[in-house]
Amino acid sequence: MKKTFGTVLAASALLLGLAAPVSASTGTPCSITDGACLKLSTNQAWLVFRGNASYRPVPVTHGRPGYGTPVGTFPVLRKVRDDWSVPYNAPMPFSVYFTGSGIAFHEGSLTELSHGCVHLSHDAAVTFFDNLFPGEQVQVVP
């Protein structure tokens, strides 16, 4: 699912007079216009394009106690297709980093909590990797 799907949704909404509110992304609990939205309390994440949820929602796991995933709005910093976590000696395929301390969306277990990263299924990790770009925003809400 590429960003063009979001464009079709946005164009359809405008034609129908259903413009997205300025303060919130349609279909998500976030206020960003382009990037990813993560809701920790429900273990769900969305991709957002032009203020609309373009891929939603997908199940995630995130940081375990003592290694919480930070709440806030962060820029996508970089992407690495086949990365490896040196501190935790673990693979991090399809990594999309959004903090300077190494927190990323990546393929991982949907049953085990992480050391702060956001685990996605294989298909969701590929989709997030293909559709998030440096400079776009990741908003994490409680």
Secondary structure, DSSP 4 states (H G I P E B T S, - for coil): --HHHHHHHHHHHHHTT-PPPTTS-BTSS---SSEEEEEGGGTEEEEEETTEEEEEEEE-B-BPTTSPPPPEEEE--EEEEEEEETTTTEEEEEEEE-STT--EEEE--SSS-BSS-EEE-HHHHHHHHHH--TT-EEEEE-
